[in-house]
């Protein structure tokens, strides 16, 4: 009976993880009777867990008080705003509600056998990443197999092939083989890393990719200097091949234009500076978006500082922080900055608690790293490093997008933190024994 319960529990967690990772925006807006499927699964999962075990794990990691204070403050505000604005208030409170996935995940990973299951599940995810690259080249054919889903607000999306997360998971899973195989310098492992990153860079041309790679490079220098430099050389050599590929007639076309050499990415990153247009004004549009972001941030800060109440307690949930309509008649509600979004929604008090909570979580990560750094062939160490890459990408990309306002990022973010605190709990208890 217990085994069947764990099997169903693990299937539900992995199903949720998989769908948010690969179906992204389509899965987020998929609802049943106007209730998001993500939250239907969340409610169902609560029937599986022993909440006392989750509390005990949080207490041993010394984050129980700060987490529940953060939840209490924001949930009280959400209840009030829900009565005023309805379902849209829940949509704006994604980063609050999804913290419950951390509690569920902490309980889930308190069972030691779940780590091997998660290891096997990640292998399936890696294989799916490769499939999605193939699907991208065949996107006009596979799109007919994807049903259309509609949100309660009337927004449509393809459920399976909306490509909203592909740039992110390509970057994350580019490190999978390097971490989870014994031969880190194996040519095939290096190939996967370089190919996934270049595919993401060339096709999607997103500035968060550049920021994420730069951050991971400097962090990796701290942990594994020699290995990082060796891999960087392979990556640099691959960038030098770009002009040759273009010379022989193969066009490397992406979202913003053709990539002829590595300076394309340097110019694109520099276009984050308002007014920068690059050669022949190629990045005038992206420079304008940078100016628009700056306007958003200025507007939000002015509004936040306009009175003491919004400064301390925030604007709450249900009303747009910014009012702007993007291409496709999509309403932009956040200022393309995760930290500014949380500051505006939760105020100075809520933002302080959010930052303090995440500092404590990061400290737990380092505490666990100090325990496992001499056990680099163990699964726990590999899961720690792989999860750490996801955290870095979220924290860094949060500078240019309100990523925790999206379920498909926020749910995985909290599941992985549940994994880390539960793993740390197991090692603390193991050391005591």
C-alpha positions, 0 to 999 in steps of 0.5 A: 500500500505504501509503495503504491502511494509513493509510486503515484506520488512520484509519478505526479511530481515527475509529471508536473516537473516534465510538463512545466519544463517542456510545455511551459506557457501552454501548460501554465494556462491549461485549466479545468473549470477555470482552475489551472492544472498546476494547482489542481495537481498541487491540491491533490499532492497535499493528500499524499504528504505528511505535513509534520515531516515537511515542517521538521525538515524546514525546522532542521534547516532553520528556514521554517520561521522566515518561510511561514512569515513570508507566506502568512504576510502574502497570503493574507494580502492575496485573500483580500485582493482575490475578493476584489479582483478575482482569479487574476489576483492568483495569477499575480501571486504565482511566486507565493503559491508555488512555494507550497511545491517546496513543502511537497518536494521536501517531503517527497525527497525525504524518502531515499529511494526517490533520488534514484527515481529522480536520476532516471527521470532526468535521463528521460528529460535529457532525451526529450531535450534532444527530441525537442531540437529535432522537433524545432527543425520539423516545427511546421509538421509537429505543430499540427499534433499540438492541441490549442489551450485557452486561458480564462483571460482568453489567451491561446497557446499550443500545449506541446510546441509553444517553445516558451522554455526551450532556450532555458532548458537547452542552457540548463541541460547542456551541463547534464552529461558533464555532471552525470557521467564519470568521464567529464572530458569525454568528447560526446559530453563536450559536444552536447554542452557546446551544441546545446548552448550554441543552438540556444544562442543562435536560434533564440538570441536572448540576453538572459542566455548571455548573462547566464553563461557569463555568471556560470563561467565565473562561478565555475572558475571558483569551483572547478577552475581547470575544467572550466577553462578547458571547456571554455576553450572548446566553446571559443573554438566553436564560436570561431567556426561560425564565419566558416559556416557562413562562408560555405553558404549555411545560414545561421538565422535566429530571432533577430537576424543572421549570426555571422560571427561571435561579435553578433552576441557581443553587440546584442548584449551591448544593446542592453545599454539604451541608445546602443544600435550596433553596426548599421543600426542592427540592434536598434529594436533591441536597444529600444526594448532596453529603453522601454525596460528602463521606463518600466523600472522607473515607473514602478519605482516612482509608483512604489515610492509615491506613498508609505503604504505601497512602499511598506506593503506593496500594491498587492495582487490583481492590478498590473504593475505596468500597463502595456500591450505587447505584440499579439495583443498580450498585456504586460503586467510586470516590469521585466524584473523579478526583484522589482516585481516582488518589491512592487507586489509585496512591498519593502517588508515582503521583499526583505523576507524574500531576499532573506529566505533566498539567502538562507536557501543559498547558504543551505546549498553551500552547507551541503556542498561542503559536506559533499565536495569530497564525494563527487561521484555520488548522486547527491553531489551531482543533483546538488550541482545540477540544481545549482545551475538552475538556481543561478539561471533563475536568479540572473535571468530575474534581472531582465524578466519576471520569471518567478511570475511564470509557473513553468519556472517557479514550480521547478525552482521550488521543487529543486529547493525542496530537493536541496533542503531535504537532502541537507536534512538527510545528511544532517541526520546521517551525521548525527547517527 
